[in-house]
Amino acid sequence: MADRQFGFGMPDKPDDQGGGQGSGSGAGGGPGPGGPGAGGPGAGGPDAGGPLGAFGAMGDPQQFADALRQFADMLSWRGGAVNWDLAKNVARHAIVAAGDPSVLDAQRRDITEAVRLADLWLDEATSFPSGVRKIEAWSRSEWLEATFPVWAKFCDPIAAKGVEAMSGMFNADPGQLGDDVPEELRQALGAFGGGAGGLGGLGGLAAMMRQIGGAMIGSQTGTAVGELAREVIGSADIGLPMGPEGVAALLPAGVAAFGQGLSVDAGEVRLFLALREAAHQRLFAHVPWLRAHLLGAVEQYASGITVDIARLQEAMPEVDMTNPEALREALSGEGLFRPEDTPAQKAALTRLETALALVEGWVATVVSAAARERLTHAEALAEAIRRRRATGGPAERTFATLVGLELRPRRLREATTIWQGLTQARGIDGRDALWAHPDLLPAADDLENPDTFVQGQPELDISDLEDDGDAG
């Protein structure tokens, strides 16, 4: 990446990143032509006095000062375990580097008209009234600004565990490090803790590593969210309520990218995706418990994630702190964060998968009903959505990277089958009535047998669920 994620990276020029012999910095940077190893005035060693010697491989004093300033800013973060300011900046820079054109007025009008028309079509497909209070067309950077608070909420519990694990690696007493550790190193490490004789605990170093860990994991999160921004289509197309309530938003760049290679008119693609966005907004607006239910399912799953300490201990000594790629690899969520193999964690994962599948299945059902007679390529577009999820779309990859979560798209097809069957068996009103309470919805076992659930559902009396004060 052109931008240094941690603020203390090495120079961008390849010849500034050589072998490391003769460098006085010891930071992994080595001599380039005319540098320390070339025997020039910047050569490393106790007598180095040239313009490079005082600053190691950094060379430029101003560059060295900037790096120190940015490193100090990183360590000054006081907003919690994870440096979310850094995460957001990393995501923003990744988006800009990949290209983020501003939304044109004509594109904004197209999105507004498409969402308004799609919302009218949905009146015939669901009993829920419109949930759209505002329509927006976002650039990728605007999507980041609107959704990042929710990403931080999702990732904070898991990321905090990683930060604590990193700082915990430095809580040992230097006096217990073993006979193989040189006395000079033992005293130097002890100085971080401020103990008498250099033998105190490494509390100071642990605190510094907590700050560095918060920055590193923040950078990992920002990178993943920045990559997701290149493929996202709207505010809710990953199945979770990421944007502000009542705001239906599409990204013109994401809409155009989705339509590439489909041989479908751009206006038809836009209308189909507007239907999906407006359907999500109706569901989230008129099922008051759903937003908290989904977020709670994510948090419950996150509480059961563990950090692979052995992997972290193995990876960290090999990491070059000046190499963002090495840091990202060491902190890859697919290996570092993993769910506990317990019944409670398996139940949490099942609850989350089922909730997401039911939301997406309902949206697919009502969108199909609204588009079937109006859009020529409605089925082809629906299949493109299913294929996108089944092959590991942006949502699946992002969750796997950030929280080690592998969503199973197969449940989406089964949930759609249930909602379609309920529509035929009980009509639109009867189908949507199941959203009155979470206990009425299909459970994970029902997704395994959709026909049994549809055929076995009697007419529902939900008065007991609505009237909590009625003891009878």
C-alpha positions as CSV (number, residue, x, y, z in Angstrom):
1,M,0.0,0.0,0.0
2,A,1.1,3.5,-0.7
3,D,0.0,4.7,2.7
4,R,1.8,3.5,5.8
5,Q,-0.8,1.9,8.0
6,F,1.1,2.2,11.3
7,G,2.9,5.5,10.7
8,F,6.4,4.0,11.2
9,G,7.0,2.1,8.0
10,M,10.2,2.0,6.0
11,P,10.7,4.2,2.9
12,D,8.8,3.2,-0.2
13,K,11.9,2.8,-2.4
14,P,12.9,-0.8,-2.8
15,D,16.6,0.1,-2.6
16,D,16.0,1.5,0.9
17,Q,15.0,-2.0,2.2
18,G,18.1,-4.1,1.9
19,G,19.8,-6.5,4.1
20,G,20.5,-4.8,7.5
21,Q,24.2,-5.4,7.9
22,G,25.9,-2.3,9.0
23,S,22.7,-0.5,9.8
24,G,22.7,1.2,13.2
25,S,19.0,1.1,13.5
26,G,18.4,-2.6,14.0
27,A,14.9,-2.1,12.7
28,G,15.1,-4.4,9.7
29,G,16.0,-1.7,7.2
30,G,19.3,-2.2,5.3
31,P,21.7,-0.4,3.1
32,G,20.9,0.8,-0.4
33,P,23.2,2.3,-2.9
34,G,25.2,5.0,-1.1
35,G,23.7,3.9,2.2
36,P,25.3,2.5,5.3
37,G,26.5,-0.7,3.7
38,A,28.2,1.1,0.9
39,G,30.9,2.5,3.0
40,G,29.8,6.1,2.5
41,P,29.4,8.7,5.1
42,G,26.2,7.2,6.4
43,A,27.9,3.8,7.2
44,G,26.7,2.3,10.5
45,G,28.9,1.8,13.5
46,P,29.9,3.8,16.5
47,D,31.6,6.5,14.5
48,A,28.8,7.0,12.0
49,G,28.4,10.7,11.5
50,G,27.0,11.2,8.1
51,P,23.5,12.3,7.3
52,L,22.2,8.7,7.4
53,G,24.1,7.4,10.4
54,A,22.1,9.3,13.0
55,F,18.8,8.1,11.7
56,G,19.6,4.5,10.6
57,A,17.9,3.3,7.4
58,M,15.4,6.2,7.6
59,G,18.0,8.5,6.1
60,D,16.0,11.7,5.9
61,P,15.8,13.4,9.3
62,Q,12.4,14.9,8.5
63,Q,11.1,11.4,7.5
64,F,12.4,10.0,10.8
65,A,10.8,12.8,12.8
66,D,7.5,12.3,11.0
67,A,7.6,8.6,11.8
68,L,8.3,9.3,15.4
69,R,5.5,11.8,15.6
70,Q,3.0,9.4,14.0
71,F,4.2,6.6,16.3
72,A,3.6,8.9,19.3
73,D,0.1,9.7,18.0
74,M,-0.6,6.0,17.8
75,L,0.6,5.4,21.4
76,S,-1.5,8.4,22.6
77,W,-4.8,6.7,21.7
78,R,-7.1,6.6,24.7
79,G,-10.4,5.5,23.1
80,G,-10.4,1.9,24.2
81,A,-8.6,-1.3,23.4
82,V,-8.6,-0.9,19.6
83,N,-7.5,2.2,17.8
84,W,-10.7,2.8,15.8
85,D,-9.5,6.2,14.5
86,L,-6.6,4.4,12.8
87,A,-8.9,1.7,11.5
88,K,-11.1,4.3,9.9
89,N,-8.2,6.1,8.4
90,V,-6.7,2.9,7.0
91,A,-10.1,2.0,5.4
92,R,-10.4,5.5,4.0
93,H,-7.0,5.5,2.4
94,A,-7.6,2.0,1.0
95,I,-10.9,3.2,-0.6
96,V,-9.2,6.3,-2.1
97,A,-6.3,4.3,-3.4
98,A,-8.6,1.9,-5.2
99,G,-10.6,4.8,-6.7
100,D,-13.7,6.5,-5.3
101,P,-15.4,8.8,-7.8
102,S,-17.8,11.3,-6.4
103,V,-21.5,10.7,-7.0
104,L,-22.8,12.8,-9.8
105,D,-26.1,14.7,-9.7
106,A,-27.5,12.5,-12.5
107,Q,-26.6,9.3,-10.5
108,R,-28.2,10.7,-7.4
109,R,-31.4,11.3,-9.3
110,D,-31.3,7.8,-10.8
111,I,-30.9,6.2,-7.4
112,T,-33.7,8.4,-5.9
113,E,-36.2,7.5,-8.7
114,A,-35.3,3.8,-8.6
115,V,-35.8,3.5,-4.8
116,R,-39.1,5.5,-4.9
117,L,-40.5,3.3,-7.7
118,A,-39.3,0.1,-6.0
119,D,-40.9,1.1,-2.8
120,L,-44.2,1.5,-4.6
121,W,-43.9,-1.9,-6.1
122,L,-43.3,-3.5,-2.7
123,D,-46.8,-2.3,-1.5
124,E,-48.2,-5.3,-3.3
125,A,-45.7,-7.8,-2.0
126,T,-45.7,-7.2,1.7
127,S,-48.0,-6.1,4.5
128,F,-45.3,-3.9,5.9
129,P,-45.6,-0.2,4.9
130,S,-42.6,1.8,3.6
131,G,-39.7,2.1,6.0
132,V,-37.8,4.6,3.8
133,R,-37.6,8.1,5.4
134,K,-34.6,9.3,3.3
135,I,-32.9,8.2,0.1
136,E,-29.2,8.7,-0.5
137,A,-26.6,7.8,-3.1
138,W,-23.3,7.1,-1.5
139,S,-19.7,7.1,-2.6
140,R,-17.6,4.4,-1.1
141,S,-16.2,6.9,1.4
142,E,-19.7,8.0,2.4
143,W,-20.6,4.4,2.9
144,L,-17.6,4.1,5.3
145,E,-18.7,7.2,7.3
146,A,-22.3,6.0,7.6
147,T,-21.5,2.3,8.6
148,F,-18.2,2.4,10.5
149,P,-19.8,2.9,13.9
150,V,-21.6,-0.4,13.5
151,W,-18.4,-2.2,12.3
152,A,-16.6,-1.0,15.3
153,K,-19.4,-2.3,17.6
154,F,-19.3,-5.7,15.8
155,C,-15.5,-6.1,16.0
156,D,-14.7,-4.4,19.3
157,P,-15.2,-7.4,21.7
158,I,-13.1,-9.8,19.5
159,A,-10.4,-7.2,18.7
160,A,-10.1,-6.4,22.4
161,K,-9.3,-10.0,23.1
162,G,-6.5,-9.9,20.6
163,V,-5.1,-6.7,22.2
164,E,-5.1,-8.2,25.7
165,A,-3.5,-11.4,24.4
166,M,-0.7,-9.4,22.9
167,S,-0.1,-7.3,26.0
168,G,-0.3,-10.4,28.2
169,M,2.7,-11.8,26.4
170,F,4.8,-9.2,28.2
171,N,3.5,-9.5,31.7
172,A,6.3,-11.9,32.8
173,D,8.9,-11.1,35.4
174,P,12.3,-10.6,33.7
175,G,13.9,-12.5,36.6
176,Q,12.0,-15.6,35.4
177,L,13.1,-15.4,31.8
178,G,15.6,-18.2,32.1
179,D,19.4,-18.5,32.2
180,D,19.8,-18.1,28.4
181,V,18.7,-14.5,28.5
182,P,21.7,-12.1,28.7
183,E,21.9,-9.9,31.8
184,E,22.0,-6.8,29.6
185,L,18.7,-7.7,27.9
186,R,17.1,-8.7,31.3
187,Q,18.0,-5.3,32.7
188,A,16.7,-3.5,29.6
189,L,13.4,-5.3,29.7
190,G,13.1,-4.8,33.4
191,A,13.5,-1.0,32.9
192,F,10.1,-1.0,31.1
193,G,8.5,-2.1,34.3
194,G,10.3,0.2,36.6
195,G,11.1,-2.5,39.1
196,A,14.0,-2.4,41.5
197,G,17.2,-3.6,40.0
198,G,15.5,-4.0,36.6
199,L,13.7,-7.1,37.8
200,G,10.2,-5.7,38.0
201,G,7.3,-6.9,35.9
202,L,7.0,-5.8,32.3
203,G,4.0,-3.6,33.0
204,G,5.4,-0.7,31.0
205,L,6.2,-2.8,28.0
206,A,2.8,-4.5,28.3
207,A,1.1,-1.2,28.2
208,M,3.0,-0.1,25.2
209,M,2.2,-3.4,23.4
210,R,-1.4,-2.9,24.3
211,Q,-1.3,0.4,22.4
212,I,0.6,-1.1,19.5
213,G,-1.7,-4.1,19.4
214,G,-4.7,-1.8,19.3
215,A,-3.2,-0.1,16.3
216,M,-2.3,-3.3,14.6
217,I,-5.8,-4.9,15.0
218,G,-7.4,-1.5,14.1
219,S,-5.4,-1.6,10.9
220,Q,-6.4,-5.1,10.2
221,T,-10.1,-4.1,10.6
222,G,-9.7,-1.0,8.5
223,T,-8.1,-3.0,5.7
224,A,-10.9,-5.5,5.7
225,V,-13.6,-2.9,5.7
226,G,-11.8,-0.9,3.0
227,E,-11.8,-4.0,0.8
228,L,-15.5,-4.6,1.4
229,A,-16.2,-1.0,0.3
230,R,-15.0,-1.9,-3.2
231,E,-17.9,-4.4,-3.6
232,V,-20.7,-3.3,-1.4
233,I,-23.9,-2.2,-3.1
234,G,-26.1,-0.5,-0.4
235,S,-26.7,0.0,3.3
236,A,-28.1,-3.5,4.0
237,D,-26.9,-5.8,1.3
238,I,-24.9,-8.0,3.7
239,G,-28.0,-8.8,5.6
240,L,-27.3,-6.6,8.7
241,P,-28.6,-3.1,9.5
242,M,-25.4,-1.3,8.9
243,G,-26.6,2.2,8.1
244,P,-28.8,4.8,9.9
245,E,-32.4,3.8,10.5
246,G,-34.8,4.7,7.7
247,V,-32.0,5.7,5.2
248,A,-32.2,3.7,2.0
249,A,-28.9,4.1,0.2
250,L,-27.2,2.6,-2.9
251,L,-23.7,3.1,-4.2
252,P,-23.7,3.9,-7.9
253,A,-20.2,2.4,-8.2
254,G,-21.3,-0.8,-6.5
255,V,-24.4,-1.0,-8.6
256,A,-22.4,-0.6,-11.8
257,A,-19.9,-3.3,-10.6
258,F,-22.7,-5.7,-9.8
259,G,-24.2,-5.4,-13.3
260,Q,-20.9,-6.0,-15.2
261,G,-21.1,-9.1,-17.3
262,L,-24.8,-9.8,-16.7
263,S,-26.0,-8.5,-20.1
264,V,-28.8,-6.7,-18.3
265,D,-29.8,-3.0,-18.8
266,A,-28.3,-0.8,-16.1
267,G,-31.7,0.7,-15.3
268,E,-33.1,-2.8,-14.6
269,V,-30.2,-3.7,-12.4
270,R,-30.6,-0.5,-10.5
271,L,-34.3,-1.2,-9.9
272,F,-33.7,-4.7,-8.8
273,L,-31.1,-3.6,-6.2
274,A,-33.4,-0.8,-5.1
275,L,-36.1,-3.4,-4.4
276,R,-33.7,-5.3,-2.2
277,E,-32.7,-2.1,-0.3
278,A,-36.2,-0.9,0.2
279,A,-37.3,-4.4,1.3
280,H,-34.6,-4.4,4.0
281,Q,-35.7,-1.0,5.2
282,R,-39.4,-2.1,5.5
283,L,-38.4,-5.2,7.5
284,F,-36.0,-3.3,9.9
285,A,-38.5,-0.5,10.3
286,H,-41.6,-2.5,11.2
287,V,-40.1,-5.4,13.1
288,P,-38.9,-3.4,16.1
289,W,-37.0,-6.2,17.8
290,L,-35.1,-7.4,14.7
291,R,-32.2,-4.9,14.7
292,A,-31.3,-5.6,18.4
293,H,-31.8,-9.3,17.8
294,L,-29.3,-9.4,14.9
295,L,-26.7,-7.2,16.7
296,G,-27.2,-9.3,19.9
297,A,-26.6,-12.5,17.9
298,V,-23.3,-11.1,16.6
299,E,-22.2,-10.0,20.1
300,Q,-23.2,-13.4,21.5
301,Y,-21.1,-15.2,18.9
302,A,-18.2,-12.7,19.4
303,S,-18.1,-13.5,23.2
304,G,-17.2,-17.0,22.4
305,I,-14.2,-16.2,20.2
306,T,-10.8,-17.1,21.5
307,V,-7.3,-15.9,20.5
308,D,-4.8,-18.5,19.4
309,I,-2.1,-17.5,21.9
310,A,0.3,-20.1,20.6
311,R,-0.1,-18.8,17.0
312,L,0.4,-15.3,18.2
313,Q,3.5,-16.1,20.2
314,E,4.9,-18.0,17.2
315,A,4.1,-15.2,14.7
316,M,5.0,-12.0,16.6
317,P,8.8,-12.6,16.9
318,E,8.9,-13.1,13.2
319,V,7.0,-9.9,12.4
320,D,8.8,-6.9,11.0
321,M,7.1,-4.0,12.7
322,T,7.9,-1.8,9.7
323,N,6.1,-4.2,7.3
324,P,2.3,-3.8,7.2
325,E,1.9,-6.9,5.1
326,A,3.7,-9.1,7.7
327,L,1.6,-7.5,10.4
328,R,-1.7,-8.3,8.5
329,E,-0.6,-11.8,7.9
330,A,0.3,-12.4,11.6
331,L,-3.1,-10.9,12.7
332,S,-5.2,-12.7,10.0
333,G,-8.6,-13.3,11.6
334,E,-8.8,-16.7,9.8
335,G,-6.1,-18.1,12.0
336,L,-5.7,-15.8,15.0
337,F,-9.4,-15.7,16.1
338,R,-11.4,-18.9,16.3
339,P,-14.6,-19.9,17.9
340,E,-14.6,-22.1,21.0
341,D,-15.7,-25.6,20.4
342,T,-18.5,-25.6,23.0
343,P,-22.2,-26.2,22.8
344,A,-22.9,-22.5,23.8
345,Q,-20.7,-21.2,20.9
346,K,-22.2,-23.6,18.4
347,A,-25.7,-22.5,19.5
348,A,-24.7,-18.8,19.1
349,L,-23.4,-19.5,15.6
350,T,-26.6,-21.3,14.7
351,R,-28.7,-18.5,16.0
352,L,-26.8,-15.9,14.0
353,E,-26.8,-18.0,10.8
354,T,-30.5,-18.6,11.1
355,A,-31.4,-15.0,11.8
356,L,-29.4,-13.8,8.7
357,A,-30.9,-16.5,6.5
358,L,-34.5,-15.6,7.6
359,V,-33.9,-11.9,6.8
360,E,-32.3,-12.6,3.4
361,G,-34.9,-15.3,2.6
362,W,-37.8,-12.9,3.3
363,V,-36.2,-10.1,1.2
364,A,-35.6,-12.5,-1.7
365,T,-39.3,-13.7,-1.5
366,V,-40.9,-10.2,-1.5
367,V,-38.4,-8.9,-4.1
368,S,-39.2,-11.8,-6.4
369,A,-43.0,-11.2,-6.0
370,A,-42.6,-7.5,-6.8
371,A,-40.2,-7.9,-9.7
372,R,-41.5,-11.0,-11.4
373,E,-44.0,-9.3,-13.7
374,R,-42.1,-6.0,-14.0
375,L,-38.4,-6.8,-14.6
376,T,-37.5,-9.0,-17.6
377,H,-34.4,-10.4,-16.0
378,A,-35.6,-10.6,-12.4
379,E,-34.8,-14.3,-12.0
380,A,-31.3,-13.9,-13.5
381,L,-30.6,-11.0,-11.2
382,A,-31.8,-13.0,-8.2
383,E,-29.6,-15.9,-9.2
384,A,-26.6,-13.5,-9.5
385,I,-27.3,-12.5,-5.8
386,R,-27.4,-16.1,-4.8
387,R,-24.2,-16.9,-6.6
388,R,-22.5,-14.0,-5.1
389,R,-23.3,-15.3,-1.6
390,A,-22.6,-18.9,-2.4
391,T,-19.1,-18.2,-3.8
392,G,-18.1,-16.2,-0.8
393,G,-19.2,-12.6,-1.4
394,P,-17.8,-9.5,0.4
395,A,-19.8,-10.1,3.5
396,E,-18.6,-13.7,3.9
397,R,-14.9,-12.7,3.3
398,T,-15.1,-9.7,5.7
399,F,-16.6,-11.7,8.5
400,A,-14.1,-14.5,8.1
401,T,-11.2,-12.0,8.2
402,L,-12.5,-10.0,11.2
403,V,-14.1,-12.5,13.4
404,G,-13.4,-15.9,12.0
405,L,-17.0,-16.4,11.1
406,E,-17.9,-18.5,8.1
407,L,-21.5,-17.9,7.1
408,R,-23.2,-20.8,5.3
409,P,-25.1,-19.6,2.3
410,R,-27.0,-22.8,1.9
411,R,-29.4,-21.7,4.6
412,L,-30.5,-18.8,2.5
413,R,-32.1,-21.0,-0.1
414,E,-33.9,-23.1,2.5
415,A,-35.2,-19.9,4.3
416,T,-36.5,-18.6,0.9
417,T,-38.3,-21.9,0.4
418,I,-40.1,-21.5,3.8
419,W,-41.2,-17.9,3.1
420,Q,-42.4,-18.8,-0.4
421,G,-44.3,-21.8,1.0
422,L,-45.9,-19.6,3.7
423,T,-47.0,-17.1,1.1
424,Q,-48.8,-19.7,-0.8
425,A,-50.3,-21.4,2.2
426,R,-51.3,-18.4,4.3
427,G,-51.1,-15.3,2.1
428,I,-49.0,-12.2,2.5
429,D,-50.5,-11.1,5.8
430,G,-50.2,-14.6,7.4
431,R,-46.6,-14.9,6.3
432,D,-45.6,-11.5,7.6
433,A,-47.4,-12.1,10.9
434,L,-44.6,-14.4,11.9
435,W,-42.3,-11.4,12.4
436,A,-44.5,-10.3,15.4
437,H,-42.3,-12.2,17.8
438,P,-39.0,-14.1,17.5
439,D,-40.5,-17.2,19.0
440,L,-42.9,-17.5,16.0
441,L,-40.1,-17.6,13.4
442,P,-38.7,-20.8,11.9
443,A,-35.8,-22.3,14.0
444,A,-32.6,-23.9,12.7
445,D,-34.2,-27.3,12.6
446,D,-37.1,-25.9,10.6
447,L,-34.6,-24.8,7.9
448,E,-33.6,-28.4,7.5
449,N,-37.3,-29.3,6.8
450,P,-39.0,-26.3,5.2
451,D,-42.1,-28.2,4.0
452,T,-42.8,-29.7,7.4
453,F,-42.7,-26.2,9.0
454,V,-45.0,-24.7,6.3
455,Q,-47.6,-27.6,6.4
456,G,-47.5,-27.8,10.2
457,Q,-48.2,-24.2,11.0
458,P,-51.7,-23.5,12.4
459,E,-53.4,-20.2,12.4
460,L,-51.6,-18.2,15.1
461,D,-53.0,-16.6,18.2
462,I,-50.3,-14.2,19.4
463,S,-52.4,-12.4,22.1
464,D,-50.4,-14.0,24.9
465,L,-47.2,-12.8,23.4
466,E,-48.5,-9.3,22.9
467,D,-50.1,-9.0,26.4
468,D,-47.3,-9.6,28.9
469,G,-49.5,-8.4,31.7
470,D,-52.2,-11.1,31.3
471,A,-51.3,-13.8,33.8
472,G,-53.8,-16.1,32.3
